[in-house]
């Protein structure tokens, strides 16, 4: 029972870390990476699909992505989807290949993105602390129902705090890595 509560808390905290990584992958660092387009969706024969299901996305060089649609008739739809995304990118089409040059980031934009990264990190920490609160609430219920002893509850709370501290430390590492990536020119 106690092990289940700890396992559940650990699993939910790991999901929060994955969600943070996913959110930070969307933040552009000036380097080309196929994950930049992961959340861009395109109308593919009547259904909205991620761009990776309608075309191949590749890194041409450090600052250029190339998108090659599986179907040549999709070029204009994919180009429009990239233009209307919140990424601020201007695709260039040459035949059936769409090239997306990534402009270098200005110092001001880097600082702005640094704040966004920091904010995402704080949101992840809040989620992790909420998970800790839920787990500790379960422990208090078990203690109230006299299903566990006070010593077991105290030990379990310490274990959950240890898991929480580890997750918060991991968030700090992920955020620091992304901030370092943003500052690279």
HELIX and SHEET records of a PDB file:
HELIX    1   1 UNK A    2  UNK A   25  1                                  24    
HELIX    2   2 UNK A   34  UNK A   37  5                                   4    
HELIX    3   3 UNK A   51  UNK A   53  5                                   3    
HELIX    4   4 UNK A   72  UNK A   74  5                                   3    
HELIX    5   5 UNK A   75  UNK A   84  1                                  10    
HELIX    6   6 UNK A  107  UNK A  144  1                                  38    
HELIX    7   7 UNK A  150  UNK A  183  1                                  34    
SHEET    1   A 2 UNK A  41  UNK A  44  0                                        
SHEET    2   A 2 UNK A  47  UNK A  50 -1                                        
SHEET    1   B 4 UNK A  55  UNK A  61  0                                        
SHEET    2   B 4 UNK A  64  UNK A  69 -1                                        
SHEET    3   B 4 UNK A  97  UNK A 101 -1                                        
SHEET    4   B 4 UNK A  91  UNK A  94 -1                                        
END                                                                             
